Amino acid sequence: MVKIYNDGKRITAALYGDLDHHAAREMRAELDDVISHSRPELLILDLENVGFMDSSGIGLILGRTRSLKAVGGELLIKNASSEIAAVIKLSGLGNLIAAKSKSGV
């Protein structure tokens, strides 16, 4: 499940549940729709409520990164658990994880 918070050129997508093959397909469709219609400068994937992520989740992240670059935007990941952050880092996408900061990003 995805909840979208659209603040103009900055969109936050809060993902919920397990990010596996079936869930990734649905989330991909929702995120692609938002990217194509809103053309955000920044898409933040909030993974606070994601309990599990496999390679389908990595594919979701990688594909949205490419889609955003095509429209001049960037992707940022926040609130990933240590386990999910480790999977992301192992995939070579660790640079997309936001450092915890007081700014709320």
GUBAMI-478873 format. One record per residue: x, y, z of N, C-alpha, C, O in turn; residue number from 1. Coordinates in steps of 0.2 Angstrom, whole numbers, padded with zeros to 4 digits. Example, Ala and Ser with C-alpha at 12.3 -4.5 7.8 and 13.67 -1.06 7.14 Angstrom:
<pts>
<n.x->0066; n.y->-0028; n.z->0039; ca.x->0062; ca.y->-0022; ca.z->0039; c.x->0066; c.y->-0016; c.z->0039; o.x->0071; o.y->-0017; o.z->0042; k->1>;
<n.x->0064; n.y->-0011; n.z->0035; ca.x->0068; ca.y->-0005; ca.z->0036; c.x->0064; c.y->0000; c.z->0039; o.x->0067; o.y->0006; o.z->0040; k->2>;
</pts>
This chain:
<pts>
<n.x->0004; n.y->-0006; n.z->0000; ca.x->0000; ca.y->0000; ca.z->0000; c.x->0004; c.y->0006; c.z->0000; o.x->0010; o.y->0006; o.z->0003; k->1>;
<n.x->0002; n.y->0011; n.z->-0003; ca.x->0006; ca.y->0018; ca.z->-0004; c.x->0001; c.y->0023; c.z->-0002; o.x->-0005; o.y->0024; o.z->-0005; k->2>;
<n.x->0004; n.y->0028; n.z->0002; ca.x->0000; ca.y->0034; ca.z->0003; c.x->0004; c.y->0040; c.z->0001; o.x->0010; o.y->0040; o.z->0002; k->3>;
<n.x->0001; n.y->0044; n.z->-0004; ca.x->0005; ca.y->0049; ca.z->-0007; c.x->0003; c.y->0056; c.z->-0004; o.x->-0002; o.y->0058; o.z->-0003; k->4>;
<n.x->0009; n.y->0060; n.z->-0002; ca.x->0008; ca.y->0066; ca.z->0000; c.x->0011; c.y->0071; c.z->-0005; o.x->0018; o.y->0071; o.z->-0005; k->5>;
<n.x->0007; n.y->0075; n.z->-0009; ca.x->0010; ca.y->0079; ca.z->-0014; c.x->0010; c.y->0086; c.z->-0012; o.x->0005; o.y->0089; o.z->-0011; k->6>;
<n.x->0016; n.y->0089; n.z->-0012; ca.x->0017; ca.y->0095; ca.z->-0009; c.x->0020; c.y->0099; c.z->-0015; o.x->0026; o.y->0102; o.z->-0015; k->7>;
<n.x->0017; n.y->0099; n.z->-0021; ca.x->0020; ca.y->0102; ca.z->-0027; c.x->0025; c.y->0098; c.z->-0030; o.x->0024; o.y->0093; o.z->-0033; k->8>;
<n.x->0031; n.y->0101; n.z->-0030; ca.x->0037; ca.y->0098; ca.z->-0033; c.x->0041; c.y->0093; c.z->-0028; o.x->0046; o.y->0090; o.z->-0030; k->9>;
<n.x->0038; n.y->0092; n.z->-0022; ca.x->0041; ca.y->0087; ca.z->-0018; c.x->0035; c.y->0082; c.z->-0016; o.x->0030; o.y->0085; o.z->-0013; k->10>;
<n.x->0036; n.y->0076; n.z->-0017; ca.x->0031; ca.y->0071; ca.z->-0016; c.x->0034; c.y->0066; c.z->-0011; o.x->0040; o.y->0064; o.z->-0012; k->11>;
<n.x->0030; n.y->0064; n.z->-0006; ca.x->0032; ca.y->0059; ca.z->-0001; c.x->0027; c.y->0053; c.z->-0002; o.x->0021; o.y->0054; o.z->-0002; k->12>;
<n.x->0030; n.y->0047; n.z->-0003; ca.x->0026; ca.y->0041; ca.z->-0004; c.x->0028; c.y->0037; c.z->0002; o.x->0033; o.y->0034; o.z->0003; k->13>;
<n.x->0023; n.y->0036; n.z->0006; ca.x->0024; ca.y->0032; ca.z->0012; c.x->0022; c.y->0025; c.z->0010; o.x->0016; o.y->0024; o.z->0008; k->14>;
<n.x->0026; n.y->0020; n.z->0011; ca.x->0025; ca.y->0013; ca.z->0009; c.x->0023; c.y->0009; c.z->0015; o.x->0026; o.y->0010; o.z->0020; k->15>;
<n.x->0019; n.y->0004; n.z->0014; ca.x->0016; ca.y->0000; ca.z->0020; c.x->0016; c.y->-0007; c.z->0018; o.x->0015; o.y->-0009; o.z->0012; k->16>;
<n.x->0018; n.y->-0011; n.z->0023; ca.x->0018; ca.y->-0018; ca.z->0022; c.x->0025; c.y->-0021; c.z->0019; o.x->0030; o.y->-0018; o.z->0020; k->17>;
<n.x->0025; n.y->-0027; n.z->0016; ca.x->0030; ca.y->-0030; ca.z->0014; c.x->0031; c.y->-0028; c.z->0007; o.x->0027; o.y->-0028; o.z->0003; k->18>;
<n.x->0038; n.y->-0027; n.z->0005; ca.x->0039; ca.y->-0025; ca.z->-0002; c.x->0042; c.y->-0031; c.z->-0006; o.x->0048; o.y->-0031; o.z->-0007; k->19>;
<n.x->0037; n.y->-0035; n.z->-0008; ca.x->0039; ca.y->-0041; ca.z->-0012; c.x->0037; c.y->-0041; c.z->-0019; o.x->0034; o.y->-0035; o.z->-0021; k->20>;
<n.x->0037; n.y->-0046; n.z->-0023; ca.x->0035; ca.y->-0046; ca.z->-0030; c.x->0028; c.y->-0043; c.z->-0031; o.x->0027; o.y->-0039; o.z->-0035; k->21>;
<n.x->0023; n.y->-0046; n.z->-0027; ca.x->0016; ca.y->-0043; ca.z->-0028; c.x->0015; c.y->-0036; c.z->-0026; o.x->0012; o.y->-0032; o.z->-0030; k->22>;
<n.x->0017; n.y->-0034; n.z->-0020; ca.x->0016; ca.y->-0027; ca.z->-0018; c.x->0020; c.y->-0022; c.z->-0022; o.x->0018; o.y->-0017; o.z->-0024; k->23>;
<n.x->0026; n.y->-0024; n.z->-0024; ca.x->0030; ca.y->-0020; ca.z->-0029; c.x->0027; c.y->-0018; c.z->-0035; o.x->0027; o.y->-0012; o.z->-0037; k->24>;
<n.x->0023; n.y->-0023; n.z->-0038; ca.x->0020; ca.y->-0022; ca.z->-0044; c.x->0015; c.y->-0016; c.z->-0043; o.x->0014; o.y->-0012; o.z->-0048; k->25>;
<n.x->0011; n.y->-0017; n.z->-0038; ca.x->0005; ca.y->-0012; ca.z->-0037; c.x->0008; c.y->-0005; c.z->-0035; o.x->0006; o.y->0000; o.z->-0038; k->26>;
<n.x->0014; n.y->-0005; n.z->-0031; ca.x->0017; ca.y->0001; ca.z->-0029; c.x->0020; c.y->0005; c.z->-0035; o.x->0020; o.y->0011; o.z->-0036; k->27>;
<n.x->0023; n.y->0001; n.z->-0039; ca.x->0026; ca.y->0003; ca.z->-0045; c.x->0021; c.y->0007; c.z->-0050; o.x->0023; o.y->0013; o.z->-0052; k->28>;
<n.x->0015; n.y->0004; n.z->-0051; ca.x->0010; ca.y->0008; ca.z->-0055; c.x->0008; c.y->0014; c.z->-0052; o.x->0007; o.y->0019; o.z->-0055; k->29>;
<n.x->0007; n.y->0014; n.z->-0045; ca.x->0005; ca.y->0021; ca.z->-0042; c.x->0010; c.y->0026; c.z->-0042; o.x->0009; o.y->0032; o.z->-0044; k->30>;
<n.x->0017; n.y->0024; n.z->-0041; ca.x->0022; ca.y->0029; ca.z->-0041; c.x->0023; c.y->0031; c.z->-0048; o.x->0025; o.y->0037; o.z->-0049; k->31>;
<n.x->0023; n.y->0027; n.z->-0053; ca.x->0024; ca.y->0029; ca.z->-0060; c.x->0019; c.y->0034; c.z->-0062; o.x->0020; o.y->0039; o.z->-0066; k->32>;
<n.x->0013; n.y->0033; n.z->-0060; ca.x->0007; ca.y->0038; ca.z->-0061; c.x->0009; c.y->0045; c.z->-0058; o.x->0008; o.y->0050; o.z->-0062; k->33>;
<n.x->0011; n.y->0045; n.z->-0052; ca.x->0012; ca.y->0051; ca.z->-0049; c.x->0018; c.y->0054; c.z->-0052; o.x->0018; o.y->0061; o.z->-0053; k->34>;
<n.x->0023; n.y->0051; n.z->-0054; ca.x->0029; ca.y->0054; ca.z->-0057; c.x->0027; c.y->0057; c.z->-0064; o.x->0029; o.y->0062; o.z->-0066; k->35>;
<n.x->0024; n.y->0053; n.z->-0068; ca.x->0022; ca.y->0055; ca.z->-0075; c.x->0017; c.y->0061; c.z->-0074; o.x->0018; o.y->0066; o.z->-0079; k->36>;
<n.x->0013; n.y->0062; n.z->-0070; ca.x->0008; ca.y->0067; ca.z->-0069; c.x->0011; c.y->0074; c.z->-0066; o.x->0010; o.y->0079; o.z->-0068; k->37>;
<n.x->0015; n.y->0072; n.z->-0060; ca.x->0017; ca.y->0078; ca.z->-0056; c.x->0024; c.y->0080; c.z->-0058; o.x->0026; o.y->0086; o.z->-0057; k->38>;
<n.x->0028; n.y->0076; n.z->-0061; ca.x->0035; ca.y->0077; ca.z->-0063; c.x->0039; c.y->0081; c.z->-0057; o.x->0041; o.y->0086; o.z->-0058; k->39>;
<n.x->0039; n.y->0077; n.z->-0051; ca.x->0042; ca.y->0080; ca.z->-0045; c.x->0050; c.y->0081; c.z->-0046; o.x->0053; o.y->0078; o.z->-0049; k->40>;
<n.x->0052; n.y->0086; n.z->-0042; ca.x->0059; ca.y->0088; ca.z->-0042; c.x->0062; c.y->0083; c.z->-0037; o.x->0068; o.y->0081; o.z->-0037; k->41>;
<n.x->0058; n.y->0081; n.z->-0032; ca.x->0060; ca.y->0076; ca.z->-0027; c.x->0055; c.y->0071; c.z->-0025; o.x->0049; o.y->0073; o.z->-0024; k->42>;
<n.x->0056; n.y->0065; n.z->-0025; ca.x->0052; ca.y->0059; ca.z->-0023; c.x->0055; c.y->0056; c.z->-0017; o.x->0060; o.y->0053; o.z->-0017; k->43>;
<n.x->0052; n.y->0057; n.z->-0011; ca.x->0054; ca.y->0054; ca.z->-0005; c.x->0050; c.y->0047; c.z->-0004; o.x->0044; o.y->0047; o.z->-0003; k->44>;
<n.x->0054; n.y->0042; n.z->-0003; ca.x->0051; ca.y->0035; ca.z->-0001; c.x->0052; c.y->0034; c.z->0006; o.x->0057; o.y->0033; o.z->0008; k->45>;
<n.x->0046; n.y->0034; n.z->0010; ca.x->0046; ca.y->0033; ca.z->0017; c.x->0045; c.y->0026; c.z->0018; o.x->0040; o.y->0024; o.z->0017; k->46>;
<n.x->0050; n.y->0023; n.z->0021; ca.x->0050; ca.y->0015; ca.z->0022; c.x->0049; c.y->0013; c.z->0029; o.x->0050; o.y->0008; o.z->0031; k->47>;
<n.x->0046; n.y->0018; n.z->0033; ca.x->0046; ca.y->0017; ca.z->0040; c.x->0041; c.y->0011; c.z->0042; o.x->0042; o.y->0007; o.z->0046; k->48>;
<n.x->0036; n.y->0010; n.z->0038; ca.x->0031; ca.y->0005; ca.z->0039; c.x->0032; c.y->-0001; c.z->0034; o.x->0027; o.y->-0005; o.z->0033; k->49>;
<n.x->0038; n.y->-0002; n.z->0031; ca.x->0040; ca.y->-0008; ca.z->0027; c.x->0043; c.y->-0013; c.z->0032; o.x->0049; o.y->-0011; o.z->0034; k->50>;
<n.x->0041; n.y->-0019; n.z->0032; ca.x->0044; ca.y->-0024; ca.z->0037; c.x->0049; c.y->-0029; c.z->0033; o.x->0053; o.y->-0031; o.z->0036; k->51>;
<n.x->0048; n.y->-0029; n.z->0027; ca.x->0052; ca.y->-0034; ca.z->0023; c.x->0053; c.y->-0031; c.z->0016; o.x->0048; o.y->-0028; o.z->0013; k->52>;
<n.x->0059; n.y->-0032; n.z->0013; ca.x->0060; ca.y->-0030; ca.z->0006; c.x->0065; c.y->-0035; c.z->0003; o.x->0070; o.y->-0037; o.z->0006; k->53>;
<n.x->0063; n.y->-0037; n.z->-0003; ca.x->0067; ca.y->-0042; ca.z->-0007; c.x->0070; c.y->-0038; c.z->-0013; o.x->0069; o.y->-0032; o.z->-0014; k->54>;
<n.x->0072; n.y->-0042; n.z->-0018; ca.x->0075; ca.y->-0039; ca.z->-0024; c.x->0070; c.y->-0035; c.z->-0028; o.x->0071; o.y->-0031; o.z->-0032; k->55>;
<n.x->0063; n.y->-0037; n.z->-0027; ca.x->0058; ca.y->-0033; ca.z->-0031; c.x->0058; c.y->-0026; c.z->-0028; o.x->0056; o.y->-0021; o.z->-0032; k->56>;
<n.x->0059; n.y->-0025; n.z->-0022; ca.x->0060; ca.y->-0018; ca.z->-0019; c.x->0065; c.y->-0014; c.z->-0022; o.x->0065; o.y->-0008; o.z->-0023; k->57>;
<n.x->0071; n.y->-0018; n.z->-0023; ca.x->0077; ca.y->-0014; ca.z->-0026; c.x->0075; c.y->-0012; c.z->-0033; o.x->0077; o.y->-0007; o.z->-0035; k->58>;
<n.x->0072; n.y->-0017; n.z->-0036; ca.x->0070; ca.y->-0015; ca.z->-0043; c.x->0065; c.y->-0009; c.z->-0043; o.x->0065; o.y->-0005; o.z->-0048; k->59>;
<n.x->0060; n.y->-0009; n.z->-0038; ca.x->0056; ca.y->-0003; ca.z->-0038; c.x->0060; c.y->0003; c.z->-0037; o.x->0058; o.y->0008; o.z->-0040; k->60>;
<n.x->0064; n.y->0003; n.z->-0033; ca.x->0068; ca.y->0009; ca.z->-0031; c.x->0073; c.y->0011; c.z->-0037; o.x->0073; o.y->0017; o.z->-0039; k->61>;
<n.x->0076; n.y->0006; n.z->-0040; ca.x->0080; ca.y->0008; ca.z->-0046; c.x->0076; c.y->0011; c.z->-0052; o.x->0078; o.y->0015; o.z->-0055; k->62>;
<n.x->0070; n.y->0008; n.z->-0053; ca.x->0066; ca.y->0010; ca.z->-0059; c.x->0063; c.y->0017; c.z->-0058; o.x->0063; o.y->0021; o.z->-0062; k->63>;
<n.x->0061; n.y->0018; n.z->-0051; ca.x->0059; ca.y->0025; ca.z->-0050; c.x->0064; c.y->0030; c.z->-0050; o.x->0063; o.y->0036; o.z->-0052; k->64>;
<n.x->0070; n.y->0028; n.z->-0048; ca.x->0076; ca.y->0033; ca.z->-0049; c.x->0077; c.y->0035; c.z->-0056; o.x->0078; o.y->0041; o.z->-0058; k->65>;
<n.x->0077; n.y->0030; n.z->-0061; ca.x->0077; ca.y->0031; ca.z->-0068; c.x->0072; c.y->0035; c.z->-0071; o.x->0073; o.y->0040; o.z->-0075; k->66>;
<n.x->0066; n.y->0034; n.z->-0069; ca.x->0060; ca.y->0038; ca.z->-0071; c.x->0060; c.y->0045; c.z->-0069; o.x->0059; o.y->0050; o.z->-0072; k->67>;
<n.x->0063; n.y->0046; n.z->-0062; ca.x->0064; ca.y->0053; ca.z->-0060; c.x->0069; c.y->0057; c.z->-0064; o.x->0068; o.y->0063; o.z->-0065; k->68>;
<n.x->0075; n.y->0053; n.z->-0065; ca.x->0080; ca.y->0057; ca.z->-0069; c.x->0078; c.y->0059; c.z->-0075; o.x->0080; o.y->0064; o.z->-0078; k->69>;
<n.x->0073; n.y->0055; n.z->-0079; ca.x->0071; ca.y->0057; ca.z->-0085; c.x->0066; c.y->0063; c.z->-0085; o.x->0066; o.y->0067; o.z->-0090; k->70>;
<n.x->0064; n.y->0065; n.z->-0079; ca.x->0060; ca.y->0071; ca.z->-0079; c.x->0063; c.y->0077; c.z->-0074; o.x->0060; o.y->0082; o.z->-0073; k->71>;
<n.x->0070; n.y->0075; n.z->-0073; ca.x->0074; ca.y->0080; ca.z->-0069; c.x->0073; c.y->0080; c.z->-0062; o.x->0075; o.y->0085; o.z->-0058; k->72>;
<n.x->0071; n.y->0074; n.z->-0059; ca.x->0070; ca.y->0074; ca.z->-0052; c.x->0075; c.y->0069; c.z->-0049; o.x->0079; o.y->0066; o.z->-0052; k->73>;
<n.x->0074; n.y->0069; n.z->-0042; ca.x->0078; ca.y->0064; ca.z->-0038; c.x->0074; c.y->0060; c.z->-0034; o.x->0068; o.y->0062; o.z->-0032; k->74>;
<n.x->0077; n.y->0055; n.z->-0031; ca.x->0074; ca.y->0050; ca.z->-0026; c.x->0078; c.y->0050; c.z->-0020; o.x->0084; o.y->0050; o.z->-0020; k->75>;
<n.x->0074; n.y->0050; n.z->-0014; ca.x->0077; ca.y->0050; ca.z->-0008; c.x->0074; c.y->0045; c.z->-0004; o.x->0067; o.y->0044; o.z->-0004; k->76>;
<n.x->0077; n.y->0041; n.z->0000; ca.x->0074; ca.y->0036; ca.z->0005; c.x->0075; c.y->0038; c.z->0012; o.x->0080; o.y->0040; o.z->0014; k->77>;
<n.x->0069; n.y->0037; n.z->0016; ca.x->0070; ca.y->0039; ca.z->0023; c.x->0067; c.y->0034; c.z->0027; o.x->0062; o.y->0030; o.z->0025; k->78>;
<n.x->0069; n.y->0033; n.z->0033; ca.x->0066; ca.y->0029; ca.z->0038; c.x->0066; c.y->0022; c.z->0037; o.x->0062; o.y->0018; o.z->0039; k->79>;
<n.x->0071; n.y->0020; n.z->0033; ca.x->0072; ca.y->0012; ca.z->0032; c.x->0075; c.y->0009; c.z->0038; o.x->0079; o.y->0012; o.z->0042; k->80>;
<n.x->0072; n.y->0003; n.z->0040; ca.x->0075; ca.y->0000; ca.z->0046; c.x->0082; c.y->-0002; c.z->0044; o.x->0084; o.y->-0002; o.z->0038; k->81>;
<n.x->0086; n.y->-0004; n.z->0049; ca.x->0093; ca.y->-0006; ca.z->0048; c.x->0093; c.y->-0012; c.z->0043; o.x->0098; o.y->-0012; o.z->0039; k->82>;
<n.x->0089; n.y->-0017; n.z->0043; ca.x->0089; ca.y->-0023; ca.z->0039; c.x->0088; c.y->-0020; c.z->0032; o.x->0091; o.y->-0023; o.z->0027; k->83>;
<n.x->0083; n.y->-0016; n.z->0031; ca.x->0081; ca.y->-0014; ca.z->0024; c.x->0087; c.y->-0009; c.z->0021; o.x->0088; o.y->-0010; o.z->0015; k->84>;
<n.x->0089; n.y->-0005; n.z->0026; ca.x->0095; ca.y->-0001; ca.z->0024; c.x->0101; c.y->-0005; c.z->0021; o.x->0104; o.y->-0003; o.z->0017; k->85>;
<n.x->0102; n.y->-0010; n.z->0025; ca.x->0108; ca.y->-0015; ca.z->0023; c.x->0107; c.y->-0018; c.z->0016; o.x->0111; o.y->-0018; o.z->0012; k->86>;
<n.x->0100; n.y->-0020; n.z->0014; ca.x->0099; ca.y->-0023; ca.z->0008; c.x->0100; c.y->-0017; c.z->0002; o.x->0103; o.y->-0019; o.z->-0003; k->87>;
<n.x->0098; n.y->-0011; n.z->0004; ca.x->0098; ca.y->-0006; ca.z->-0001; c.x->0106; c.y->-0004; c.z->-0002; o.x->0108; o.y->-0003; o.z->-0008; k->88>;
<n.x->0110; n.y->-0004; n.z->0003; ca.x->0117; ca.y->-0003; ca.z->0003; c.x->0120; c.y->-0008; c.z->-0001; o.x->0125; o.y->-0007; o.z->-0005; k->89>;
<n.x->0119; n.y->-0014; n.z->0000; ca.x->0122; ca.y->-0020; ca.z->-0003; c.x->0120; c.y->-0019; c.z->-0011; o.x->0124; o.y->-0022; o.z->-0015; k->90>;
<n.x->0115; n.y->-0017; n.z->-0013; ca.x->0113; ca.y->-0016; ca.z->-0020; c.x->0117; c.y->-0010; c.z->-0023; o.x->0116; o.y->-0010; o.z->-0029; k->91>;
<n.x->0120; n.y->-0006; n.z->-0019; ca.x->0124; ca.y->-0001; ca.z->-0022; c.x->0120; c.y->0006; c.z->-0023; o.x->0122; o.y->0011; o.z->-0026; k->92>;
<n.x->0114; n.y->0006; n.z->-0019; ca.x->0110; ca.y->0012; ca.z->-0019; c.x->0110; c.y->0015; c.z->-0013; o.x->0105; o.y->0019; o.z->-0011; k->93>;
<n.x->0115; n.y->0014; n.z->-0009; ca.x->0115; ca.y->0017; ca.z->-0002; c.x->0115; c.y->0025; c.z->-0002; o.x->0113; o.y->0028; o.z->0003; k->94>;
<n.x->0118; n.y->0028; n.z->-0007; ca.x->0118; ca.y->0035; ca.z->-0008; c.x->0111; c.y->0038; c.z->-0008; o.x->0110; o.y->0044; o.z->-0007; k->95>;
<n.x->0106; n.y->0034; n.z->-0009; ca.x->0099; ca.y->0037; ca.z->-0009; c.x->0096; c.y->0037; c.z->-0002; o.x->0091; o.y->0040; o.z->-0001; k->96>;
<n.x->0099; n.y->0034; n.z->0003; ca.x->0096; ca.y->0034; ca.z->0010; c.x->0098; c.y->0041; c.z->0013; o.x->0104; o.y->0043; o.z->0013; k->97>;
<n.x->0093; n.y->0044; n.z->0016; ca.x->0094; ca.y->0051; ca.z->0019; c.x->0097; c.y->0049; c.z->0026; o.x->0095; o.y->0045; o.z->0029; k->98>;
<n.x->0102; n.y->0054; n.z->0027; ca.x->0105; ca.y->0054; ca.z->0034; c.x->0099; c.y->0056; c.z->0039; o.x->0096; o.y->0061; o.z->0037; k->99>;
<n.x->0099; n.y->0054; n.z->0045; ca.x->0094; ca.y->0056; ca.z->0050; c.x->0096; c.y->0063; c.z->0051; o.x->0102; o.y->0064; o.z->0053; k->100>;
<n.x->0091; n.y->0068; n.z->0051; ca.x->0093; ca.y->0075; ca.z->0053; c.x->0087; c.y->0078; c.z->0056; o.x->0081; o.y->0075; o.z->0056; k->101>;
<n.x->0088; n.y->0083; n.z->0059; ca.x->0083; ca.y->0087; ca.z->0062; c.x->0078; c.y->0091; c.z->0057; o.x->0073; o.y->0094; o.z->0059; k->102>;
<n.x->0080; n.y->0091; n.z->0051; ca.x->0077; ca.y->0095; ca.z->0046; c.x->0070; c.y->0091; c.z->0044; o.x->0066; o.y->0094; o.z->0041; k->103>;
<n.x->0069; n.y->0085; n.z->0046; ca.x->0063; ca.y->0081; ca.z->0044; c.x->0064; c.y->0078; c.z->0037; o.x->0058; o.y->0075; o.z->0035; k->104>;
<n.x->0069; n.y->0078; n.z->0034; ca.x->0069; ca.y->0075; ca.z->0027; c.x->0071; c.y->0068; c.z->0028; o.x->0072; o.y->0064; o.z->0023; k->105>;
</pts>
